[in-house]
Amino acid sequence: MGTRYSPPVKRKMNNLLNPSVTKRGTSCPYIDTVVIIFMLFAGISFSLHYQFLKGDSLAFWRNSEFRFFIGIVAIFVLVVTFNVYHWVYESFSQALRFGAFQVTSIITTTGYVTADYETWPPLSQNILLFCMFLGASAGSTGGGMKCLRIMLLLEHSYKQLFSLIHPRAVTQVKLGGRPVSDEVLHSIWGYFMLYLGLFILCSFLLAAMEVDVVTSFAAVAVTIGNIGPGLGLVGPADNYAHIPLLGKWLLILCMLLGRLEIYTVLILFVPEFWRK
């Protein structure tokens, strides 16, 4: 059994050993900008890239998921930037640079970090935690729940509220001007519930192995989303070496379930699948 250190002590030790991930960061602004651009490209549906290369110059902007994804990234970057400005970084350019990099990296599930965001204010950390669940666009290289699913869930929830106010009104969820069938919506709600259920169950199982609450929730969130750095003892300046052996196997399972979209793996445990 190795010695276990508290998160603040462990973070300081790791910063001494790995100075590239510190409170203010040491990366190059030009490199950061280039990486941010390509992380965003990887977080956008590849079908849109194909349409654009085929000559459709408005392919990106006409896509509602693209507008949602870029809008969410822009809002989060601005909020984090102003939140860490003066609190962590003295110049606005530094706050924007590091804020944009961490938000883009987490929401696209790239997993790169150029700053120890656990030294940031609670609001910024909560935004990054939300990004771990949200994920990138459907049809991209990113993980997480995907923006498309979140969009449809939000619109469907709004339609339900609208129906309560206007019970005789006929409403339908649409995507790109086309109606979305109830079967698709049921599938998305099922995926959403499975994702949350898996997250809660695995977090409790990891906590049962004497892993602290923050680390348990963060470790499961980032492994299902296939992100990498989380919070607590699996933060940007830490690693997963201290997680118990059984916990590592649990997180491996979470990574497989998240990468294969949950349904693909869980369907193997449904008896009806084998009877057919």
Contacts in CASP RR format, 6 or more apart in sequence:
PFRMAT RR
TARGET T0000
AUTHOR 0000-0000-0000
METHOD contacts of the structure
MODEL  1
MGTRYSPPVKRKMNNLLNPSVTKRGTSCPYIDTVVIIFMLFAGISFSLHY
QFLKGDSLAFWRNSEFRFFIGIVAIFVLVVTFNVYHWVYESFSQALRFGA
FQVTSIITTTGYVTADYETWPPLSQNILLFCMFLGASAGSTGGGMKCLRI
MLLLEHSYKQLFSLIHPRAVTQVKLGGRPVSDEVLHSIWGYFMLYLGLFI
LCSFLLAAMEVDVVTSFAAVAVTIGNIGPGLGLVGPADNYAHIPLLGKWL
LILCMLLGRLEIYTVLILFVPEFWRK
2 242 0 8 1.000
4 242 0 8 1.000
5 13 0 8 1.000
7 118 0 8 1.000
7 212 0 8 1.000
7 214 0 8 1.000
7 215 0 8 1.000
7 232 0 8 1.000
7 233 0 8 1.000
7 238 0 8 1.000
10 233 0 8 1.000
10 238 0 8 1.000
11 116 0 8 1.000
11 118 0 8 1.000
11 235 0 8 1.000
11 237 0 8 1.000
11 238 0 8 1.000
14 21 0 8 1.000
14 237 0 8 1.000
14 238 0 8 1.000
15 21 0 8 1.000
15 22 0 8 1.000
15 23 0 8 1.000
15 116 0 8 1.000
15 237 0 8 1.000
18 237 0 8 1.000
19 26 0 8 1.000
20 26 0 8 1.000
20 27 0 8 1.000
20 114 0 8 1.000
21 113 0 8 1.000
21 114 0 8 1.000
21 115 0 8 1.000
21 116 0 8 1.000
21 236 0 8 1.000
21 237 0 8 1.000
22 115 0 8 1.000
22 116 0 8 1.000
22 237 0 8 1.000
23 88 0 8 1.000
23 115 0 8 1.000
23 116 0 8 1.000
23 119 0 8 1.000
24 88 0 8 1.000
24 89 0 8 1.000
24 94 0 8 1.000
24 98 0 8 1.000
24 115 0 8 1.000
25 98 0 8 1.000
25 114 0 8 1.000
25 115 0 8 1.000
27 101 0 8 1.000
27 114 0 8 1.000
29 93 0 8 1.000
29 97 0 8 1.000
32 97 0 8 1.000
32 98 0 8 1.000
32 100 0 8 1.000
32 101 0 8 1.000
32 114 0 8 1.000
33 97 0 8 1.000
35 101 0 8 1.000
35 112 0 8 1.000
36 100 0 8 1.000
36 101 0 8 1.000
36 104 0 8 1.000
39 104 0 8 1.000
39 105 0 8 1.000
39 108 0 8 1.000
39 110 0 8 1.000
39 112 0 8 1.000
40 70 0 8 1.000
40 73 0 8 1.000
40 104 0 8 1.000
40 108 0 8 1.000
41 49 0 8 1.000
42 108 0 8 1.000
42 110 0 8 1.000
42 136 0 8 1.000
42 140 0 8 1.000
42 141 0 8 1.000
42 142 0 8 1.000
43 69 0 8 1.000
43 108 0 8 1.000
43 136 0 8 1.000
43 137 0 8 1.000
43 140 0 8 1.000
43 141 0 8 1.000
43 142 0 8 1.000
44 60 0 8 1.000
44 66 0 8 1.000
44 69 0 8 1.000
44 136 0 8 1.000
44 137 0 8 1.000
44 140 0 8 1.000
45 63 0 8 1.000
45 65 0 8 1.000
45 66 0 8 1.000
45 137 0 8 1.000
45 138 0 8 1.000
45 139 0 8 1.000
45 140 0 8 1.000
46 139 0 8 1.000
46 140 0 8 1.000
46 141 0 8 1.000
47 139 0 8 1.000
48 59 0 8 1.000
48 60 0 8 1.000
48 63 0 8 1.000
48 66 0 8 1.000
51 59 0 8 1.000
52 59 0 8 1.000
52 60 0 8 1.000
60 66 0 8 1.000
61 67 0 8 1.000
63 176 0 8 1.000
64 151 0 8 1.000
64 175 0 8 1.000
64 176 0 8 1.000
65 137 0 8 1.000
65 138 0 8 1.000
65 147 0 8 1.000
65 148 0 8 1.000
65 151 0 8 1.000
66 137 0 8 1.000
68 147 0 8 1.000
68 150 0 8 1.000
68 151 0 8 1.000
69 136 0 8 1.000
69 137 0 8 1.000
69 147 0 8 1.000
72 107 0 8 1.000
72 134 0 8 1.000
72 147 0 8 1.000
73 103 0 8 1.000
73 104 0 8 1.000
73 107 0 8 1.000
76 103 0 8 1.000
76 107 0 8 1.000
76 127 0 8 1.000
76 131 0 8 1.000
77 96 0 8 1.000
77 99 0 8 1.000
77 100 0 8 1.000
77 103 0 8 1.000
77 104 0 8 1.000
79 123 0 8 1.000
79 124 0 8 1.000
79 127 0 8 1.000
80 99 0 8 1.000
80 102 0 8 1.000
80 103 0 8 1.000
80 120 0 8 1.000
80 123 0 8 1.000
80 124 0 8 1.000
80 127 0 8 1.000
80 128 0 8 1.000
81 92 0 8 1.000
81 95 0 8 1.000
81 96 0 8 1.000
81 99 0 8 1.000
81 100 0 8 1.000
82 95 0 8 1.000
83 120 0 8 1.000
83 121 0 8 1.000
83 123 0 8 1.000
83 124 0 8 1.000
84 95 0 8 1.000
84 98 0 8 1.000
84 99 0 8 1.000
84 120 0 8 1.000
84 121 0 8 1.000
84 124 0 8 1.000
85 92 0 8 1.000
85 95 0 8 1.000
87 120 0 8 1.000
87 121 0 8 1.000
88 95 0 8 1.000
88 119 0 8 1.000
88 120 0 8 1.000
88 121 0 8 1.000
89 95 0 8 1.000
89 98 0 8 1.000
98 114 0 8 1.000
98 115 0 8 1.000
99 115 0 8 1.000
99 124 0 8 1.000
101 112 0 8 1.000
101 113 0 8 1.000
101 114 0 8 1.000
101 115 0 8 1.000
102 113 0 8 1.000
102 114 0 8 1.000
102 115 0 8 1.000
102 117 0 8 1.000
102 128 0 8 1.000
103 127 0 8 1.000
103 128 0 8 1.000
103 131 0 8 1.000
104 110 0 8 1.000
105 111 0 8 1.000
105 112 0 8 1.000
105 113 0 8 1.000
106 128 0 8 1.000
106 131 0 8 1.000
106 132 0 8 1.000
106 227 0 8 1.000
106 229 0 8 1.000
107 131 0 8 1.000
107 134 0 8 1.000
107 135 0 8 1.000
107 136 0 8 1.000
108 135 0 8 1.000
108 136 0 8 1.000
108 140 0 8 1.000
108 141 0 8 1.000
108 142 0 8 1.000
109 135 0 8 1.000
109 136 0 8 1.000
109 142 0 8 1.000
109 143 0 8 1.000
109 144 0 8 1.000
109 225 0 8 1.000
109 226 0 8 1.000
109 227 0 8 1.000
110 142 0 8 1.000
110 227 0 8 1.000
111 227 0 8 1.000
111 228 0 8 1.000
111 229 0 8 1.000
113 229 0 8 1.000
113 236 0 8 1.000
115 236 0 8 1.000
116 235 0 8 1.000
116 236 0 8 1.000
116 237 0 8 1.000
117 124 0 8 1.000
117 125 0 8 1.000
117 128 0 8 1.000
117 236 0 8 1.000
118 125 0 8 1.000
118 231 0 8 1.000
118 232 0 8 1.000
118 235 0 8 1.000
118 236 0 8 1.000
118 237 0 8 1.000
125 231 0 8 1.000
129 218 0 8 1.000
129 221 0 8 1.000
129 231 0 8 1.000
132 144 0 8 1.000
132 218 0 8 1.000
132 221 0 8 1.000
132 222 0 8 1.000
132 225 0 8 1.000
132 227 0 8 1.000
132 230 0 8 1.000
133 144 0 8 1.000
133 145 0 8 1.000
133 221 0 8 1.000
133 225 0 8 1.000
134 144 0 8 1.000
134 145 0 8 1.000
134 147 0 8 1.000
134 150 0 8 1.000
135 142 0 8 1.000
135 143 0 8 1.000
135 144 0 8 1.000
135 145 0 8 1.000
135 146 0 8 1.000
135 147 0 8 1.000
135 225 0 8 1.000
136 142 0 8 1.000
136 143 0 8 1.000
136 144 0 8 1.000
136 146 0 8 1.000
136 147 0 8 1.000
137 146 0 8 1.000
137 147 0 8 1.000
137 148 0 8 1.000
138 146 0 8 1.000
138 147 0 8 1.000
138 148 0 8 1.000
138 149 0 8 1.000
142 226 0 8 1.000
143 225 0 8 1.000
143 226 0 8 1.000
143 227 0 8 1.000
143 258 0 8 1.000
143 259 0 8 1.000
144 224 0 8 1.000
144 225 0 8 1.000
144 226 0 8 1.000
144 258 0 8 1.000
145 191 0 8 1.000
145 192 0 8 1.000
145 195 0 8 1.000
148 175 0 8 1.000
149 188 0 8 1.000
149 191 0 8 1.000
149 192 0 8 1.000
151 175 0 8 1.000
152 173 0 8 1.000
152 175 0 8 1.000
152 180 0 8 1.000
152 184 0 8 1.000
152 185 0 8 1.000
152 188 0 8 1.000
153 188 0 8 1.000
153 189 0 8 1.000
153 192 0 8 1.000
155 173 0 8 1.000
155 174 0 8 1.000
156 173 0 8 1.000
156 185 0 8 1.000
156 189 0 8 1.000
159 171 0 8 1.000
159 172 0 8 1.000
159 173 0 8 1.000
162 169 0 8 1.000
162 171 0 8 1.000
163 169 0 8 1.000
163 171 0 8 1.000
172 179 0 8 1.000
172 180 0 8 1.000
173 179 0 8 1.000
173 180 0 8 1.000
173 185 0 8 1.000
174 180 0 8 1.000
191 261 0 8 1.000
191 262 0 8 1.000
191 263 0 8 1.000
194 262 0 8 1.000
194 263 0 8 1.000
194 266 0 8 1.000
195 224 0 8 1.000
195 262 0 8 1.000
198 224 0 8 1.000
198 254 0 8 1.000
198 257 0 8 1.000
198 262 0 8 1.000
199 217 0 8 1.000
199 220 0 8 1.000
199 221 0 8 1.000
199 224 0 8 1.000
202 220 0 8 1.000
202 224 0 8 1.000
202 250 0 8 1.000
202 251 0 8 1.000
202 253 0 8 1.000
202 254 0 8 1.000
203 216 0 8 1.000
203 217 0 8 1.000
203 220 0 8 1.000
204 216 0 8 1.000
205 247 0 8 1.000
205 250 0 8 1.000
206 215 0 8 1.000
206 216 0 8 1.000
206 219 0 8 1.000
206 220 0 8 1.000
206 243 0 8 1.000
206 247 0 8 1.000
206 250 0 8 1.000
206 251 0 8 1.000
207 213 0 8 1.000
207 216 0 8 1.000
209 244 0 8 1.000
209 246 0 8 1.000
209 247 0 8 1.000
210 244 0 8 1.000
211 219 0 8 1.000
211 233 0 8 1.000
211 243 0 8 1.000
211 244 0 8 1.000
211 247 0 8 1.000
212 232 0 8 1.000
212 233 0 8 1.000
214 231 0 8 1.000
214 232 0 8 1.000
215 231 0 8 1.000
215 232 0 8 1.000
215 233 0 8 1.000
215 234 0 8 1.000
217 231 0 8 1.000
218 230 0 8 1.000
218 231 0 8 1.000
218 232 0 8 1.000
218 234 0 8 1.000
218 235 0 8 1.000
219 230 0 8 1.000
219 234 0 8 1.000
219 240 0 8 1.000
219 243 0 8 1.000
219 251 0 8 1.000
220 251 0 8 1.000
220 254 0 8 1.000
221 227 0 8 1.000
221 230 0 8 1.000
222 228 0 8 1.000
222 229 0 8 1.000
222 230 0 8 1.000
222 234 0 8 1.000
223 251 0 8 1.000
223 252 0 8 1.000
223 254 0 8 1.000
223 255 0 8 1.000
224 254 0 8 1.000
224 255 0 8 1.000
224 257 0 8 1.000
224 258 0 8 1.000
225 255 0 8 1.000
225 258 0 8 1.000
225 259 0 8 1.000
226 255 0 8 1.000
226 258 0 8 1.000
226 259 0 8 1.000
228 234 0 8 1.000
229 235 0 8 1.000
229 236 0 8 1.000
230 236 0 8 1.000
232 238 0 8 1.000
233 242 0 8 1.000
234 240 0 8 1.000
234 243 0 8 1.000
240 248 0 8 1.000
240 251 0 8 1.000
243 251 0 8 1.000
256 265 0 8 1.000
257 265 0 8 1.000
257 266 0 8 1.000
267 273 0 8 1.000
END
